Amino acid sequence: MSKPLTDQEKRKQISVRGLAGVENVADLKTNFNRHLHFTLVKDRNVATKRDYYFALAHTVRDHLVGRWIRTQQHYYEKDPKRVYYLSLEFYMGRTLQNTMVNLALENACDEATYQLGLDMEELQDMEEDAGLGNGGLGRLAACFLDSMATLGLAAYGYGIRYEFGIFNQKVVNGWQVEEADDWLRYGNPWEKARPEYMRPVHFYGRVEHNPDGVKWVDTQVILALPYDTPVPGYRNNIVNTMRLWSAKAPCEFHLKDFNVGGYIQAVLDKNLAENISRVLYPNDNFFEGKELRLKQEYFVVAATLQDIIRRFKASKFGSTEVVRMDLTTLPDKVAIQLNDTHPALAIPELMRILIDDEKLTWDTAWDITVRTCAYTNHTVLPEALERWPVDLFQNLLPRHLEIIYEVNRRHLERISALYPGDHDRLRRMSLVEEGGQKKINMAHLCIVGSHAVNGVAQIHSDIIKDTVFKDFYDVDPQKFQNKTNGITPRRWLVMCNPGLAEVIAERIGEDYIRDLSQLKSLLKFVDDDAFIRDIANVKQENKLKFAVHLEEQFKVKINPNSMFDVQVKRIHEYKRQLLNCLHIITLYNRIKKEPNKAWTPRTIMIGGKAAPGYHTAKMIIKLITAIGEVVNNDSVVGDRLKVIFLENYRVTLAEKVIPAADLSEQISTAGTEASGTGNMKFMLNGALTIGTMDGANVEMAEEAGEENLFIFGMRVKDVEALDKKGYDALEYYNRIPELKQAVDQISGGFFSPGEPDQFKDIVKMLMCHDRFKVFADYEDYIQCQEKVSALYKNTKEWTKMVIHNIAGCGKFSSDRTIGQYAREIWGMEPSLEKIATDDEKSRILYFNF
């Protein structure tokens, strides 16, 4: 059990962790025991560690409830514009510690659990990650929720409550094996079911055109049951809502038409309906056109829009009756942000509601829809763009297909008028792709149906305008914007790296947690020996702690004095884990060649999940583990080079490894990584970046000074030039002896002696059809890594570079990103005011969630 802090340590940590007042601690202990008794129905003799976690979670949750209700009352009274963030993914991770941080309860809970004879870290480890996302896109949505609450915006996250989130990854004999993530098995103390807001969602059926309007009839109905999770802002008493929908079969499902003896089967068939919210599709940056996925996309959109319109109609102050019937004012009160094209059906669905149900004209409905919706693009990789087969649409959503056709007809009419006779442009810009199987291009639908379209880093937004969506930019340049991604400093600094947060707070106060731009004032300490030492010491403590974690969890011993060189992200060819592998092999070969040289010791850690159907990505994992087998068991190399594959990389593991990293690998081919956010997390936590000029790396170099990052490789223009000329892998292979040696070792079975041609597919890809040009950046990467090794030997100069990086992090707070979305897209004004909590009698007000 961890011993409590000394008074001096407590004083040091008070600012960031909150005050552990005597009454506060006594209250927490009382409530903890009350929950153990009344909620969990246990006493201390039979309670398990999980029971204690649940008791603590309920105790902390109690502190959210009053603020949650009060926040919703506040919105009801003020009737502000509301923003709805629609996403198929919310990668939340754990909730307990984040809630304690944002409510300033951390020290009090620490003290209370200690006095109860429990260890808070052990209890925190009982919580399951809410892994309702694949990677960057889902985690961005989670950071955005934190920032929207912290900036006092009336915001709602809407998504799906998947019963099974992203799979758990096991590595067995070096291969990835997927295991279902049954995260709800023991229950979720943070969610509240809201059956009173259940909504019907329709599928299939047919369309009837009558003189009095259009009807979608003979549909199959699925019910959407909402579960609400509180989202607390940082110490401002605001608690917003994330509402996730779960699919339920209606009671009469299949029962109306069962024959004698068919009753049992009919009840069993209810499972089919409820499969809609069963499992998250585990693809990152890849489109898989499955009917179940299209059902999920419509399910979240249809349920959410009903909710938005119900709330719009009923949220005028002073009445619970329906008061607002005029939907033309919708864009003044509602903003809908589409997180990628996954919720694109919001556009035709809103049109369907306005025209078919509310009986508005097409032009009025279209004006409302466009002014309400905005679209964030997350990738330029062609295999990631959603293109749904028309026949799937026709079957599942016949009315929406009609609406999309009409949107397209009017859109092409406009383009035709602007560019008479330019048939190729019409073909390129159509929402319907002809040729072979007809498909709906969802990105085109989003651009046409939104008033704002944004990329997620400057370079990405430029690429969108210059290439992928150039035709659309030419006709509507005012729609296109940039909103560089950010991360929440609450989870990604204060919570995961309290030591660093404290060292910073000692120098510049703690306001930077709300206003990260204040980090730039750390530059005046860049030559301060005490500060340099403090920063270096925090890093060393984090490395020791992570080394202990690795030994406990995975039985691997590592040298905490080695450089921790880390690449953690989804396994994908464009992210170029293979380039990292080639560096490892080259370094290994060099140490073997000159074993007596004074090499900078490195522990190279690579982690990330591969989509289950992505063969190349799975082979990359096998290659990494195979290289590790050879390198880690070579006595000549010793602990100067170790290779670790970090199993089951997820939010909770990121929170442990990122604060311990020295070097952050951000090595995608220029022009492929839209932004990246892991890059920002490493930067904020005192790692240096080795990277290409891709995504947000470009802006990181701008903010910290390019001389304070290890930038290498082709720029976008070089990649384009190489494409024109034709990329010839063989040329590099023949010209660079160390590259040839490494590739020959992979292909010749040096890392797979039992199966010499195990990696032939990888080598063939690298040599014959590597879209991401690994060899073209190899030489520059190796040279850049030599500079990294040389600087690491000089702890003081290395740490000064780290300080420049931390000081340059201000721009990369999601608070800045959300402030820009609010002002430039949603027409809302952020506020850092606290709202009053009614600790006396809470006024009884009619309002709805």
C-alpha positions in Angstrom: 0.0 0.0 0.0 1.4 3.4 -0.9 2.2 5.5 2.2 0.4 8.9 2.5 2.3 12.0 1.5 4.3 14.0 4.1 2.9 17.5 5.0 5.6 19.0 2.8 4.7 16.8 -0.1 1.0 17.5 0.4 1.6 21.3 0.4 3.6 20.8 -2.8 0.8 18.9 -4.5 -2.2 20.9 -3.1 -2.5 23.1 -6.2 -2.9 20.4 -8.7 -4.6 17.7 -6.7 -7.1 19.7 -4.6 -7.3 20.1 -0.9 -7.8 17.2 1.5 -9.9 19.0 4.1 -10.8 17.1 7.3 -14.6 17.4 6.7 -14.2 16.4 3.1 -12.2 13.3 4.0 -14.7 12.3 6.7 -17.6 12.8 4.3 -15.9 10.7 1.7 -15.3 7.9 4.2 -18.9 8.0 5.3 -20.3 7.9 1.8 -17.9 5.2 0.8 -19.1 3.0 3.6 -22.7 3.9 2.8 -22.3 2.7 -0.8 -20.5 -0.4 0.2 -23.4 -1.2 2.5 -26.5 0.1 0.6 -25.4 0.0 -3.1 -23.1 -3.1 -3.1 -24.7 -4.9 -0.2 -21.4 -6.0 1.3 -19.5 -5.6 4.5 -15.7 -5.3 4.9 -15.4 -9.0 5.6 -16.7 -10.2 2.2 -16.0 -7.1 0.0 -13.6 -7.7 -2.9 -11.3 -5.1 -4.5 -13.8 -4.6 -7.2 -16.5 -3.8 -4.6 -14.2 -1.2 -3.2 -13.7 0.3 -6.6 -17.4 0.5 -7.2 -18.0 2.0 -3.8 -15.4 4.7 -4.5 -16.8 5.3 -8.0 -20.3 5.8 -6.6 -18.9 8.1 -3.9 -17.2 10.3 -6.5 -20.2 10.1 -8.8 -22.3 11.6 -6.0 -20.3 14.8 -6.3 -21.2 15.0 -10.0 -24.9 14.6 -9.7 -25.9 17.9 -8.2 -23.7 19.8 -10.6 -25.1 17.7 -13.5 -28.7 18.5 -12.7 -27.8 22.2 -12.0 -26.0 22.5 -15.4 -29.0 21.2 -17.3 -31.3 23.6 -15.3 -28.9 26.4 -16.2 -29.1 25.6 -19.9 -32.9 25.3 -19.6 -33.1 28.8 -18.1 -30.6 30.5 -20.4 -31.6 28.7 -23.6 -28.2 29.0 -25.2 -27.3 27.6 -28.6 -26.4 23.9 -28.2 -23.8 22.0 -30.0 -24.2 18.3 -30.9 -21.0 16.4 -31.5 -22.0 13.3 -33.5 -19.4 10.5 -33.6 -19.5 6.7 -34.1 -16.6 6.6 -31.6 -15.8 8.0 -28.2 -12.5 6.5 -26.9 -13.0 7.6 -23.2 -10.7 5.3 -21.3 -11.2 5.3 -17.5 -13.4 7.8 -15.8 -12.6 7.7 -12.0 -9.3 9.6 -11.9 -10.3 12.1 -14.5 -13.5 12.9 -12.5 -11.4 13.4 -9.3 -9.0 15.7 -11.2 -11.8 17.8 -12.7 -13.6 18.1 -9.3 -10.4 18.7 -7.3 -11.1 15.5 -5.2 -7.9 13.6 -5.8 -6.1 14.4 -2.5 -9.2 13.9 -0.4 -10.0 10.6 -2.0 -6.4 9.5 -1.6 -6.5 10.3 2.1 -9.9 8.8 2.6 -9.0 5.5 1.0 -5.7 5.4 2.9 -7.5 5.9 6.2 -9.8 3.0 5.2 -6.8 0.8 4.7 -7.0 0.7 0.9 -4.7 1.8 -1.9 -6.3 4.1 -4.4 -4.1 3.1 -7.3 -5.1 -0.5 -6.8 -8.8 0.5 -6.9 -8.3 2.6 -10.0 -6.8 -0.4 -11.7 -10.1 -2.3 -11.3 -11.8 0.1 -13.7 -12.3 -1.2 -17.3 -11.4 1.2 -20.2 -14.4 2.4 -22.1 -12.8 1.5 -25.4 -15.5 2.7 -27.7 -13.1 3.9 -30.3 -10.2 2.7 -32.6 -7.6 5.4 -32.2 -7.2 9.1 -33.0 -10.7 10.0 -34.2 -12.4 8.4 -31.1 -9.9 9.8 -28.6 -10.3 13.3 -30.2 -14.0 13.1 -29.6 -13.3 12.3 -25.9 -10.8 15.2 -25.5 -13.3 17.5 -27.2 -16.0 16.6 -24.7 -13.7 17.6 -21.9 -12.9 20.9 -23.5 -16.5 21.7 -24.4 -17.4 21.3 -20.7 -14.4 23.2 -19.5 -15.3 26.1 -21.8 -18.9 26.2 -20.6 -20.4 25.3 -23.9 -23.9 23.6 -23.9 -22.6 20.5 -25.6 -23.7 16.9 -26.1 -21.7 14.0 -27.4 -24.0 11.5 -29.2 -22.8 8.0 -30.2 -23.4 4.3 -29.7 -23.1 2.3 -26.5 -21.3 -0.7 -28.0 -21.6 -3.8 -25.8 -18.1 -4.7 -27.0 -15.5 -2.0 -27.7 -12.2 -2.3 -29.4 -10.9 -5.9 -29.0 -8.3 -6.7 -26.4 -5.0 -7.7 -28.0 -3.1 -10.7 -26.9 0.3 -11.6 -28.5 0.7 -15.3 -28.8 3.9 -16.6 -30.3 4.5 -13.2 -31.7 1.1 -13.0 -33.4 -1.8 -10.8 -32.6 -4.9 -12.6 -31.2 -8.1 -10.7 -30.7 -10.3 -11.2 -27.6 -13.8 -9.7 -27.1 -13.8 -6.6 -24.9 -16.7 -7.4 -22.5 -16.3 -4.0 -20.7 -19.8 -4.0 -19.3 -19.6 -7.4 -17.6 -19.4 -6.0 -14.1 -21.6 -3.0 -14.8 -20.8 0.6 -15.4 -21.2 3.0 -12.5 -20.8 6.1 -14.6 -23.8 5.7 -16.9 -27.5 6.3 -16.2 -30.1 4.6 -18.5 -32.9 7.0 -19.6 -35.7 4.7 -20.8 -38.1 7.7 -20.8 -36.3 9.1 -23.8 -36.3 5.9 -25.8 -36.9 6.5 -29.6 -38.0 4.4 -32.5 -35.7 4.0 -35.5 -37.0 2.7 -38.9 -35.3 0.5 -41.4 -36.3 -1.1 -44.8 -39.9 -0.6 -46.0 -40.9 1.4 -49.0 -41.8 5.0 -50.0 -45.4 6.2 -50.9 -45.8 9.5 -52.7 -49.3 10.9 -52.0 -50.8 14.3 -52.9 -50.5 15.2 -49.2 -46.8 14.3 -49.0 -44.4 11.4 -48.8 -44.7 8.5 -46.4 -42.0 5.9 -45.5 -44.1 2.8 -44.7 -43.9 -0.9 -43.8 -40.6 -0.3 -42.0 -39.0 -2.5 -39.4 -38.7 -0.6 -36.0 -35.8 -0.8 -33.6 -35.8 1.1 -30.3 -32.9 3.3 -29.3 -32.4 3.4 -25.5 -30.2 6.2 -24.3 -27.5 5.9 -21.6 -26.1 9.2 -20.2 -22.6 9.6 -18.9 -21.6 12.9 -17.1 -18.8 15.0 -18.6 -17.4 17.4 -16.0 -15.5 20.5 -16.9 -12.3 21.5 -15.1 -13.3 22.9 -11.7 -16.1 25.1 -13.1 -19.1 23.1 -11.8 -20.3 22.4 -15.3 -21.3 18.8 -16.1 -22.3 18.1 -19.7 -23.8 14.9 -21.1 -22.5 12.2 -23.4 -25.6 10.2 -24.6 -25.0 6.8 -26.1 -27.7 4.8 -27.7 -28.3 1.1 -27.2 -30.5 -1.0 -29.6 -33.6 -2.8 -28.2 -36.2 -4.9 -30.0 -39.7 -3.7 -29.6 -41.9 -6.2 -27.6 -43.9 -7.1 -30.7 -40.8 -7.8 -32.7 -41.5 -10.8 -35.0 -44.2 -11.8 -32.6 -47.2 -10.5 -34.7 -46.4 -13.0 -37.5 -45.2 -16.1 -35.6 -47.0 -19.3 -36.4 -47.9 -22.0 -33.9 -44.7 -23.0 -32.2 -42.9 -20.0 -33.5 -43.1 -18.0 -30.3 -39.8 -19.2 -28.9 -37.9 -18.5 -32.1 -39.6 -15.0 -32.3 -38.3 -14.1 -28.9 -34.8 -15.5 -29.7 -34.9 -13.3 -32.9 -35.0 -10.2 -30.8 -31.2 -10.6 -30.6 -30.9 -9.9 -34.3 -32.4 -6.4 -33.8 -30.2 -5.7 -30.8 -27.0 -6.6 -32.7 -26.9 -3.0 -34.0 -25.2 -1.8 -30.9 -23.3 -5.1 -30.2 -19.8 -4.3 -31.4 -17.5 -1.5 -32.6 -16.1 -2.1 -36.1 -12.3 -2.3 -35.4 -11.1 -0.5 -38.6 -8.9 2.6 -38.4 -8.6 4.5 -41.7 -10.3 1.8 -43.7 -13.8 1.5 -45.1 -15.7 -1.8 -44.9 -19.1 -1.6 -46.6 -21.1 -3.9 -44.4 -24.8 -3.6 -43.9 -24.5 -3.8 -40.1 -22.2 -0.8 -40.2 -24.6 1.3 -42.3 -27.4 0.3 -39.8 -25.2 1.6 -37.0 -24.6 4.9 -38.8 -28.3 5.5 -39.4 -29.2 4.3 -35.9 -27.2 6.9 -34.1 -28.2 9.6 -36.5 -32.0 8.9 -36.4 -32.2 8.6 -32.6 -30.0 11.7 -32.1 -32.0 14.0 -34.5 -35.3 13.0 -32.8 -33.7 14.0 -29.5 -32.3 17.3 -30.9 -35.7 18.3 -32.3 -37.5 17.3 -29.1 -35.1 19.4 -27.0 -35.3 22.3 -29.5 -39.1 22.4 -29.3 -39.3 22.0 -25.6 -36.5 24.1 -24.3 -38.0 27.6 -24.3 -37.8 28.9 -20.7 -40.9 28.5 -18.6 -42.8 25.6 -20.1 -42.5 21.9 -20.6 -45.2 22.0 -23.3 -44.1 22.1 -26.9 -43.6 25.8 -27.5 -41.2 26.2 -30.4 -42.9 25.1 -33.6 -41.0 27.2 -36.1 -38.1 25.1 -37.2 -36.6 27.9 -39.4 -34.8 29.1 -36.2 -33.1 25.7 -35.7 -29.7 26.9 -36.9 -29.8 29.7 -34.3 -30.1 27.2 -31.5 -28.5 24.0 -32.8 -25.1 23.2 -34.3 -24.4 19.7 -35.5 -20.8 18.6 -36.0 -20.1 15.5 -38.0 -17.0 13.7 -36.8 -15.9 12.3 -40.2 -18.5 11.0 -42.7 -19.7 8.2 -40.4 -22.7 10.3 -39.2 -23.3 11.8 -42.7 -26.8 10.4 -42.8 -27.7 13.3 -40.5 -28.0 15.5 -43.6 -30.7 13.4 -45.5 -32.3 12.5 -42.2 -32.8 16.1 -41.1 -34.1 16.8 -44.6 -36.6 13.9 -44.3 -37.9 15.2 -41.0 -38.2 18.8 -42.2 -39.9 17.9 -45.5 -42.0 14.7 -44.7 -42.8 15.3 -41.0 -42.7 19.1 -40.6 -44.0 19.8 -44.1 -41.4 22.4 -45.0 -40.5 23.2 -48.6 -37.3 21.8 -50.1 -35.6 25.1 -50.2 -36.4 26.1 -46.6 -35.4 22.6 -45.4 -32.1 22.7 -47.3 -31.3 26.1 -46.0 -31.9 25.0 -42.4 -29.9 21.8 -42.9 -26.8 23.4 -44.4 -26.7 26.2 -41.8 -27.0 23.5 -39.0 -24.5 20.9 -40.1 -20.7 21.1 -40.4 -18.2 18.4 -41.4 -14.8 17.4 -40.1 -12.6 15.4 -42.6 -10.1 13.1 -40.9 -8.2 11.4 -43.7 -7.1 11.7 -47.4 -6.4 7.9 -47.7 -8.7 6.7 -50.6 -9.3 3.4 -48.9 -10.8 5.2 -45.9 -13.4 7.2 -47.7 -17.0 5.9 -47.3 -18.7 4.9 -50.6 -21.9 3.0 -49.9 -23.4 0.8 -52.7 -26.7 2.2 -53.9 -28.5 -1.2 -53.7 -27.7 -1.5 -50.0 -29.2 2.0 -49.5 -32.2 1.2 -51.7 -33.0 -1.7 -49.5 -32.2 -0.3 -46.0 -33.1 3.4 -46.4 -35.2 3.9 -49.5 -36.4 7.4 -48.6 -32.9 8.7 -47.8 -31.7 7.5 -51.2 -34.5 9.5 -52.9 -33.4 12.6 -50.9 -29.8 12.1 -51.8 -30.7 11.8 -55.5 -32.6 15.1 -55.3 -29.7 16.8 -53.4 -27.4 15.5 -56.2 -29.7 16.7 -59.0 -29.8 20.2 -57.7 -26.1 20.2 -56.9 -25.1 19.1 -60.4 -27.5 21.6 -61.9 -25.6 24.4 -60.1 -22.2 23.0 -61.2 -23.5 22.7 -64.7 -24.5 26.4 -64.7 -21.1 27.4 -63.4 -19.1 25.1 -65.9 -21.3 24.5 -69.0 -20.3 21.4 -70.9 -17.7 20.3 -68.3 -18.9 16.7 -68.1 -15.8 15.4 -66.4 -16.2 17.9 -63.6 -19.8 16.8 -63.1 -18.7 13.2 -62.9 -15.9 14.0 -60.4 -18.3 16.1 -58.2 -21.4 13.9 -58.2 -22.6 12.4 -55.0 -23.3 9.2 -57.0 -20.4 7.4 -58.5 -21.3 5.5 -61.7 -19.4 2.7 -63.3 -19.6 -0.9 -62.2 -21.6 -0.8 -58.9 -23.2 2.6 -58.3 -22.1 4.1 -55.0 -22.9 7.1 -52.8 -19.8 9.2 -52.0 -20.4 10.2 -48.4 -17.7 12.9 -48.3 -19.3 14.7 -51.2 -22.7 14.5 -49.4 -21.1 16.1 -46.3 -19.4 18.9 -48.3 -22.6 19.8 -50.2 -24.8 19.5 -47.1 -22.6 21.5 -44.6 -21.8 25.2 -44.2 -18.3 24.4 -43.0 -15.8 21.7 -43.9 -12.5 21.5 -41.9 -9.3 19.5 -41.9 -7.5 18.7 -38.7 -4.1 20.3 -39.2 -2.9 23.1 -41.5 -1.1 20.8 -44.0 -4.1 18.5 -44.1 -6.5 21.3 -44.7 -4.3 22.6 -47.5 -4.1 19.1 -49.1 -7.9 18.9 -49.0 -8.3 22.2 -50.9 -5.5 21.5 -53.4 -6.3 17.9 -54.3 -9.0 15.6 -52.8 -11.8 18.2 -52.7 -10.3 20.9 -55.1 -13.4 20.9 -57.3 -15.6 21.7 -54.3 -13.1 24.4 -53.0 -13.3 26.1 -56.4 -17.0 26.6 -56.1 -17.4 27.2 -52.3 -14.0 28.4 -51.0 -15.7 30.0 -48.0 -16.8 26.6 -46.6 -13.2 25.3 -46.1 -11.4 25.9 -42.8 -8.6 24.5 -40.7 -9.0 23.4 -37.1 -5.8 21.9 -35.9 -6.4 19.1 -33.4 -5.6 19.3 -29.7 -5.5 17.2 -26.6 -7.0 17.9 -23.1 -4.2 18.9 -20.7 -6.3 17.5 -17.8 -6.0 13.9 -18.8 -2.8 14.2 -20.7 -0.8 16.1 -18.2 -2.4 16.7 -14.8 -3.8 13.2 -14.5 -1.1 11.1 -16.2 1.9 13.1 -15.2 1.3 14.8 -11.8 5.0 15.2 -11.2 5.5 17.3 -14.3 2.3 19.2 -13.8 3.6 20.1 -10.3 7.1 21.2 -11.4 5.4 23.5 -14.0 2.9 24.9 -11.4 5.8 25.7 -9.0 7.3 28.0 -11.7 4.3 29.6 -13.4 1.2 28.8 -11.2 -1.6 26.5 -12.1 -3.7 28.6 -14.4 -2.0 27.1 -17.4 -4.2 24.0 -16.9 -7.1 26.1 -18.2 -5.0 28.2 -20.6 -2.2 26.1 -22.0 -0.7 29.1 -23.9 0.8 30.1 -20.6 3.4 27.4 -21.0 5.4 29.7 -23.2 6.5 31.5 -20.0 8.6 28.4 -19.2 11.1 29.7 -21.8 12.5 32.0 -19.1 13.6 29.0 -17.1 15.4 27.2 -20.1 18.8 28.0 -18.6 17.7 27.6 -14.9 19.8 24.7 -13.6 17.3 23.8 -10.9 14.4 23.7 -13.4 16.4 21.6 -15.8 17.2 19.2 -13.0 13.6 19.0 -11.9 12.4 18.2 -15.4 15.0 15.5 -15.8 14.2 14.0 -12.4 10.5 13.8 -13.2 11.3 12.0 -16.4 13.6 9.5 -14.6 10.9 8.8 -12.0 8.4 8.1 -14.7 10.8 5.8 -16.5 11.5 3.8 -13.3 7.8 3.6 -12.6 7.1 2.3 -16.2 10.0 -0.1 -16.0 8.4 -1.6 -12.8 5.0 -1.8 -14.6 6.5 -3.7 -17.5 8.2 -6.1 -15.2 5.0 -6.7 -13.2 2.7 -7.0 -16.2 4.9 -8.6 -18.9 7.8 -10.0 -16.9 10.3 -8.0 -19.0 13.3 -6.3 -17.5 14.5 -3.1 -19.1 17.3 -0.7 -18.4 15.8 2.5 -17.1 19.0 4.4 -18.0 18.5 3.6 -21.7 16.7 6.0 -24.0 13.0 5.1 -24.2 12.3 5.3 -27.9 8.5 4.8 -28.4 6.1 4.4 -31.3 2.6 3.7 -30.2 -0.3 4.1 -32.6 -2.5 1.8 -34.8 -0.4 -0.6 -36.9 -0.8 0.7 -40.5 1.5 0.8 -43.5 1.3 4.6 -43.8 2.4 5.0 -40.2 5.6 3.1 -41.2 6.3 0.9 -38.3 8.5 -0.9 -40.9 10.8 2.1 -41.1 11.3 1.8 -37.4 12.0 -1.9 -37.8 14.7 -1.1 -40.4 16.4 1.3 -38.0 16.3 -1.4 -35.2 18.0 -3.9 -37.5 20.6 -1.4 -38.7 21.4 -0.4 -35.1 21.7 -4.1 -34.2 24.0 -4.8 -37.1 26.2 -1.8 -36.2 26.5 -2.9 -32.5 27.4 -6.4 -33.6 30.0 -5.0 -36.0 31.6 -2.7 -33.4 30.7 -4.2 -30.0 33.3 -2.1 -28.1 32.0 1.3 -29.3 30.2 3.5 -26.7 26.6 3.1 -28.1 23.8 5.1 -26.6 21.6 2.4 -25.0 18.0 2.3 -26.3 14.8 0.5 -25.4 12.6 0.6 -28.4 9.0 0.1 -27.7 6.3 -0.3 -30.4 2.7 -0.8 -29.6 -0.6 -0.7 -31.4 -3.5 -2.9 -32.7 -3.9 -4.1 -36.2 -7.4 -4.4 -37.7 -8.3 -8.1 -37.6 -8.7 -8.3 -41.4 -5.5 -6.4 -42.3 -3.0 -9.1 -43.1 0.0 -6.8 -43.7 -0.5 -5.0 -40.4 -0.6 -8.4 -38.5 2.6 -9.5 -40.3 4.2 -6.2 -39.1 3.5 -7.2 -35.5 4.9 -10.6 -36.1 8.1 -9.0 -37.6 8.5 -6.7 -34.6 8.3 -9.5 -32.1 10.6 -11.7 -34.3 13.2 -8.9 -34.4 12.8 -8.6 -30.6 13.4 -12.4 -30.1 16.8 -12.1 -31.9 18.0 -8.8 -30.5 16.9 -9.3 -26.9 18.6 -12.7 -26.6 22.0 -11.6 -28.2 24.6 -11.5 -25.4 26.9 -9.3 -27.5 24.3 -6.6 -27.6 23.4 -6.9 -23.9 21.1 -4.1 -22.6 22.4 -1.6 -25.1 19.4 -2.4 -27.4 16.1 -4.0 -26.4 12.9 -4.3 -28.5 9.6 -4.5 -26.7 6.2 -4.9 -28.3 3.7 -3.2 -26.0 0.7 -5.5 -25.9 -2.9 -4.2 -25.9 -2.1 -0.5 -26.4 -5.1 1.5 -25.3 -5.9 4.8 -23.4 -4.8 3.5 -20.0 -1.5 2.2 -21.3 -0.9 5.5 -23.2 -1.3 7.3 -19.8 1.6 5.2 -18.5 4.0 5.0 -21.4 3.8 8.6 -22.7 5.1 10.2 -19.5 8.0 7.8 -19.5 9.1 8.3 -23.2 12.3 10.1 -24.2 11.8 9.9 -28.0 8.5 10.0 -29.9 8.3 8.4 -33.3 6.0 10.3 -35.8 7.3 8.9 -39.1 4.4 8.7 -41.5 5.0 9.5 -45.2 4.5 13.2 -45.6 0.9 13.9 -46.7 -0.7 10.8 -45.1 -1.2 11.5 -41.4 -4.0 14.1 -41.3 -2.9 15.4 -37.9 -2.0 12.9 -35.2 -2.6 13.7 -31.6 -0.2 11.2 -29.9 2.6 13.5 -31.2 1.1 16.3 -29.1 0.8 14.1 -26.0 4.5 13.1 -26.1 5.5 16.7 -26.6 3.5 17.9 -23.6 5.0 15.1 -21.5 8.7 15.9 -22.2 9.6 13.6 -25.0 11.5 14.8 -28.1 10.0 14.1 -31.5 11.7 12.4 -34.5 9.3 12.9 -37.4 8.5 13.8 -40.9 6.9 17.1 -41.9 3.4 15.6 -41.8 0.2 16.4 -40.0 0.6 18.5 -36.8 4.3 17.8 -36.7 4.7 20.8 -39.0 3.0 23.1 -36.5 4.8 21.5 -33.6 8.1 22.4 -35.3 6.7 25.9 -35.9 5.8 26.4 -32.3 8.9 24.9 -30.6 11.4 25.8 -33.3 12.4 23.3 -36.0 15.8 23.1 -34.4 14.1 21.5 -31.3 12.6 18.6 -33.2 14.4 15.9 -35.2 12.8 16.4 -38.6 13.8 14.2 -41.5 12.6 12.9 -44.8 10.7 14.0 -47.8 8.3 16.9 -47.6 4.9 16.7 -49.4 6.4 18.3 -52.6 9.2 15.7 -52.6 6.7 12.9 -52.4 4.7 14.3 -55.3 7.9 14.7 -57.3 8.8 11.1 -56.6 5.3 10.0 -57.6 5.7 11.8 -60.9 9.1 10.3 -61.5 8.1 6.8 -60.3 9.3 5.3 -57.0 11.9 2.6 -57.5 12.6 0.7 -54.3 15.3 -1.4 -56.0 17.4 1.7 -56.6 17.7 2.4 -52.9 18.2 -1.3 -52.1 21.1 -1.5 -54.5 22.6 1.8 -53.5 22.5 1.6 -49.7 24.5 -1.4 -48.3 23.0 -1.2 -44.7 19.5 -1.2 -46.1 20.2 -4.1 -48.4 21.7 -6.0 -45.5 18.6 -5.4 -43.3 16.1 -6.3 -46.0 18.1 -9.5 -46.9 18.1 -10.5 -43.2 14.3 -10.2 -43.2 13.8 -12.1 -46.4 16.5 -14.7 -45.7 15.0 -15.9 -42.5 17.5 -14.3 -40.1 14.6 -13.3 -37.8 12.6 -16.5 -38.6 15.1 -19.4 -38.8 12.3 -21.9 -38.4 10.4 -20.5 -41.4 12.8 -18.6 -43.7 10.2 -17.1 -46.0 7.8 -16.1 -43.2 8.2 -12.4 -44.1 8.2 -12.8 -47.9 5.0 -10.8 -48.3 6.4 -7.8 -46.4 9.6 -7.8 -48.4 7.6 -8.1 -51.6 5.5 -5.2 -50.6 8.5 -3.1 -49.7 10.3 -4.0 -52.9 7.5 -4.0 -55.5 4.4 -2.0 -54.4 5.1 0.2 -51.3 2.7 3.1 -51.6 4.4 4.8 -48.6 8.0 4.8 -49.8 9.8 3.4 -46.8 13.1 3.1 -48.5 13.1 6.7 -49.8 13.3 8.0 -46.2 15.6 5.3 -44.8 18.9 7.1 -45.2 17.8 10.4 -43.8 16.0 8.6 -40.9 19.2 6.7 -39.9 21.3 9.8 -40.0 18.7 11.7 -37.9 18.7 8.8 -35.4 22.4 9.2 -35.0 21.9 12.9 -34.0 19.3 11.7 -31.5 21.8 9.3 -29.9 24.5 11.9 -29.8 22.3 14.5 -28.1 20.9 12.0 -25.6 24.4 11.6 -24.1 24.3 15.3 -23.1 21.5 15.2 -20.5 21.5 19.0 -19.9 21.3 19.9 -23.6 18.7 17.2 -24.2 16.6 18.6 -21.3 16.8 22.1 -22.5 15.4 21.0 -25.8 12.6 19.2 -23.9 11.8 22.5 -22.1 11.6 24.3 -25.5 9.1 21.6 -26.6 6.9 21.8 -23.4 6.9 25.6 -23.7 5.7 25.3 -27.3 2.8 23.1 -26.5 0.2 25.8 -25.8 -1.4 25.7 -29.2 -2.1 22.0 -28.9 -4.7 22.1 -26.2 -8.1 20.9 -27.3 -9.4 24.1 -25.5 -7.9 26.2 -28.2 -9.3 23.9 -30.9 -12.8 23.9 -29.4 -12.6 27.7 -29.0 -12.0 28.0 -32.7 -14.8 25.5 -33.6 -17.2 27.5 -31.3 -16.4 30.9 -32.7 -15.7 30.1 -36.4 -18.2 27.3 -37.1 -20.8 27.0 -34.4 -21.4 30.7 -33.7 -21.0 30.2 -29.9 -18.9 32.0 -27.4 -16.8 30.0 -24.9 -16.7 31.1 -21.3 -14.4 30.4 -18.4 -17.0 31.4 -15.8 -17.9 29.0 -13.0 -21.6 28.4 -12.6 -23.2 28.6 -9.2 -24.0 25.3 -7.5 -27.2 25.3 -5.4 -25.9 23.5 -2.3 -29.0 24.8 -0.4 -32.3 23.6 -1.6 -32.0 23.0 -5.4 -34.8 25.0 -7.0 -37.4 22.7 -8.4 -37.5 23.5 -12.1 -39.0 21.7 -15.0 -36.3 20.9 -17.5 -35.3 18.0 -19.5 -32.0 16.3 -20.3 
